[in-house]
Amino acid sequence: MHKWKNWVSVLATIVLFTVSSCASWTPQQRQNTELGAAAGAFVGGGIGCGIAASIDYDDPTSYAIGCPIGVGAGAIIGGLLGYYLTPKPAPPPPPPPPPPPPPPPPPPPPVKQRLVLRGVHFDFNKSKIRPGDAAVLDEAASTLKANPNVTVNVNGYCDAIGGERYNLRLSDRRSDAVVDYLVRAGIPSSQLIPHGYGKTNFVATNDNAEGRAQNRRVELVPND
């Protein structure tokens, strides 16, 4: 019996070499080929021995030829059937597509530049725009026209000479004078917010004329 199994295994291997290379065998194909070869050998051997008996029942030579031929032919045919009837293995799935590249970082927000406007100065106890300061306000008007969404605080100040109430009204008149000039230059009044702060927020000393002249001023401060 052990010899028959060895012969069947050899025949199954022959079948596998016949139909495919070793590298392409799957475990299921090998198993089905060997089972088919075994079944084919069994059936083929029976058929071969039967044919030998029909030729000459008492002649051992007929069996010596017919039985091995039947076993071999049956094993080969059964192995081929076992191989070809085995379902083909499903192809491996394609590799997943590479992930998309990350989106580029957003551009940095634009740097908001601070709008700088030059202010003007006034003579002592005056709120009239001096001719030399008109060019400064014309420059401010051009800048504000280019930035119509910007509102500006028009802040008036005085030096330290005089009473607080008087200087507060004087600083109001100075800021109003600048607003009137800019409105005549084409700036909407809604874009200008006048404030009078009197004798506060000094930028220089009040102990000399030069320092007091710097304190008599109107500053244009954009709202950020």
C-alpha positions in Angstrom: 0.0 0.0 0.0 2.9 2.4 0.9 4.4 1.8 -2.6 1.1 2.7 -4.2 1.0 6.0 -2.3 4.5 6.7 -3.4 3.6 6.0 -7.1 0.6 8.3 -6.8 2.6 11.1 -5.3 5.2 10.7 -8.1 2.5 10.8 -10.7 0.8 13.8 -9.1 4.2 15.7 -9.1 4.6 14.8 -12.8 1.2 16.3 -13.5 2.1 19.5 -11.6 5.3 19.8 -13.5 3.3 19.3 -16.7 0.7 22.0 -16.1 2.6 24.6 -14.1 5.9 25.6 -12.5 6.6 25.0 -8.9 6.6 28.7 -8.1 2.9 29.0 -9.2 1.5 26.1 -7.2 -1.0 27.0 -4.5 -1.6 24.7 -1.5 -5.1 24.1 -2.8 -3.9 23.1 -6.3 -1.3 20.8 -4.9 -3.8 19.1 -2.6 -6.5 18.8 -5.4 -3.9 17.4 -7.9 -2.8 14.8 -5.5 -6.4 13.8 -4.6 -7.3 13.7 -8.3 -4.2 11.6 -9.1 -5.0 9.2 -6.3 -8.7 8.9 -7.3 -7.6 8.6 -11.0 -5.1 6.0 -10.2 -7.6 4.0 -8.3 -10.2 4.2 -11.1 -7.7 3.8 -13.8 -6.1 0.8 -12.2 -9.6 -0.8 -11.9 -10.3 -0.1 -15.5 -6.8 -1.3 -16.6 -7.1 -4.5 -14.6 -10.7 -5.1 -15.9 -9.5 -4.7 -19.5 -6.7 -7.2 -18.8 -9.1 -9.7 -17.3 -11.4 -9.4 -20.3 -8.5 -10.1 -22.6 -7.2 -13.1 -20.8 -8.4 -13.8 -17.3 -5.8 -16.3 -16.5 -2.8 -14.6 -18.1 -0.6 -12.7 -15.5 1.1 -10.8 -18.3 -2.1 -9.1 -19.2 -2.5 -7.8 -15.6 1.2 -6.8 -15.5 0.6 -4.6 -18.5 -3.0 -3.4 -18.1 -3.0 -2.6 -14.4 0.1 -0.3 -14.3 -1.0 1.4 -17.5 -4.5 2.0 -16.0 -3.0 3.3 -12.8 -0.6 5.7 -14.6 -3.1 7.0 -17.1 -5.8 7.4 -14.4 -3.4 9.2 -12.1 -2.4 11.6 -14.8 -5.9 12.3 -15.9 -7.2 12.6 -12.3 -4.3 14.9 -11.4 -5.0 17.1 -14.4 -8.7 17.3 -13.6 -7.8 18.1 -9.9 -5.5 20.9 -11.0 -7.7 22.5 -13.6 -10.9 22.2 -11.5 -9.3 24.1 -8.6 -10.6 27.7 -8.5 -8.0 30.2 -9.4 -6.9 32.2 -6.4 -8.2 35.8 -6.4 -5.5 38.3 -7.5 -4.2 40.3 -4.6 -5.9 43.7 -4.3 -4.0 46.6 -5.8 -1.9 48.6 -3.4 -3.7 51.6 -1.9 -3.1 54.9 -3.7 -0.5 57.0 -1.9 -2.1 59.6 0.4 -2.5 63.0 -1.1 0.1 65.5 -0.2 -0.8 67.8 2.6 -2.3 71.1 1.6 0.1 74.0 1.6 0.0 76.1 4.7 -2.2 79.1 4.4 -0.4 82.4 3.6 0.4 84.5 6.6 -2.2 87.2 7.3 -1.3 90.6 5.8 0.5 92.8 8.3 -1.7 95.6 9.1 0.4 98.8 8.8 -0.3 101.5 11.2 -1.5 104.7 9.6 0.7 107.6 10.7 -0.6 111.2 10.3 1.3 114.3 11.1 -0.3 116.8 13.4 -0.2 120.6 13.4 0.7 123.3 15.9 -0.9 126.6 16.8 0.1 130.1 17.9 -0.4 131.0 21.5 -4.1 131.5 22.4 -5.1 130.8 18.7 -7.1 128.1 17.0 -6.5 129.3 13.4 -4.7 127.0 11.0 -1.3 128.6 10.2 -0.4 128.8 6.5 2.7 126.7 7.1 0.6 123.9 8.5 -1.8 123.7 5.6 0.6 121.5 3.6 0.6 119.0 6.5 -3.2 118.8 6.6 -3.3 118.5 2.7 -1.0 115.5 3.1 -3.3 114.0 5.8 -6.3 114.6 3.5 -4.7 112.6 0.7 -3.9 109.7 3.0 -7.4 109.6 4.4 -8.9 109.6 0.9 -6.8 106.5 0.2 -8.1 104.9 3.4 -11.8 105.7 3.5 -12.5 103.0 6.1 -10.2 104.6 8.7 -11.7 106.9 11.3 -9.4 109.4 12.9 -9.4 111.0 16.4 -8.7 114.7 16.0 -7.2 115.5 19.5 -6.6 119.1 20.5 -4.2 120.2 23.3 -2.9 123.3 24.9 0.1 124.4 26.9 0.0 125.0 30.6 -0.7 128.7 30.6 -4.2 129.8 31.5 -7.2 128.2 33.3 -8.4 124.7 32.7 -11.9 125.5 31.5 -10.6 128.1 29.1 -7.9 125.8 27.7 -10.4 123.0 27.3 -12.6 125.2 25.1 -9.5 126.4 23.2 -8.5 122.8 22.5 -12.0 122.1 21.3 -11.8 125.0 18.9 -8.4 123.8 17.6 -9.6 120.2 16.9 -12.8 121.7 15.2 -10.6 123.9 13.0 -8.6 120.9 11.8 -11.9 118.9 11.2 -13.3 121.9 9.2 -10.2 122.1 7.1 -10.2 118.4 6.3 -13.9 118.4 5.5 -13.3 121.2 3.0 -10.5 119.1 1.5 -13.1 116.3 0.8 -12.9 114.1 3.9 -16.4 113.0 5.2 -17.1 114.4 8.7 -18.1 110.8 9.8 -14.4 109.9 9.3 -13.2 112.5 11.8 -13.9 112.5 15.6 -12.8 115.8 17.3 -11.7 115.8 21.0 -10.5 118.6 23.1 -8.3 117.6 26.0 -7.1 121.0 27.3 -3.8 121.3 29.0 -3.1 117.6 29.3 -0.8 115.1 27.7 2.2 117.4 27.3 4.9 116.3 24.9 7.4 118.9 26.0 8.2 121.1 29.0 6.1 124.2 29.7 9.1 126.0 31.3 10.2 127.6 28.0 8.6 129.0 24.8 9.8 126.2 22.6 8.3 123.5 24.8 5.0 125.3 25.1 4.9 125.7 21.3 5.1 121.9 20.9 2.3 121.4 23.4 -0.1 123.7 21.5 -1.1 121.1 18.9 -3.7 118.8 17.3 -2.8 115.2 16.8 -4.4 112.9 14.2 -4.7 109.4 15.7 -6.2 106.7 13.5 -8.6 104.2 15.2 -7.0 100.7 14.9 
